């Protein structure tokens, strides 16, 4: 299982091909801004 955010490097064609080639991999893509699902998002503005 992969929980995937929308970081621009994660949206590349190569990464999409990598995932598509693995039938066993289940991907859950997070919305663009989801601090309730990914609490680290609130920290980036402070760093």
C-alpha positions as CSV (number, residue, x, y, z in Angstrom):
1,X,0.0,0.0,0.0
2,X,1.2,3.5,-0.9
3,X,-0.2,6.7,0.5
4,X,0.8,9.3,-2.1
5,X,0.8,13.0,-1.8
6,X,0.8,15.4,-4.7
7,X,4.5,16.4,-4.5
8,X,5.5,17.3,-8.1
9,X,8.2,14.6,-8.2
10,X,5.5,12.0,-7.3
11,X,3.4,13.0,-10.3
12,X,6.1,12.3,-13.0
13,X,5.4,9.9,-15.9
14,X,8.2,7.6,-14.6
15,X,6.6,7.3,-11.2
16,X,3.2,6.6,-12.7
17,X,4.7,3.9,-14.9
18,X,6.5,2.4,-11.9
19,X,3.2,2.2,-10.1
20,X,1.2,0.9,-13.1
21,X,3.7,-1.9,-13.6
22,X,3.0,-3.3,-10.1
23,X,-0.4,-4.9,-9.9
24,X,0.1,-5.7,-6.2
25,X,0.6,-2.1,-5.3
26,X,-2.5,-0.2,-4.0
27,X,-2.2,3.6,-4.1
28,X,-4.2,6.0,-2.1
29,X,-3.7,9.6,-3.4
30,X,-4.2,12.4,-0.9
31,X,-5.9,15.6,-1.9
32,X,-3.6,18.6,-2.7
33,X,-3.8,20.0,0.8
34,X,-4.9,17.6,3.5
35,X,-3.3,18.5,6.9
36,X,-5.8,16.4,8.7
37,X,-4.6,13.4,6.7
38,X,-0.9,14.4,6.5
39,X,-0.1,16.6,9.6
40,X,3.4,17.4,8.4
41,X,1.9,19.8,5.8
42,X,1.3,22.4,8.6
43,X,5.0,22.3,9.5
44,X,6.4,23.3,6.1
45,X,5.3,27.0,6.4
46,X,7.3,27.2,9.6
47,X,10.5,25.7,8.3
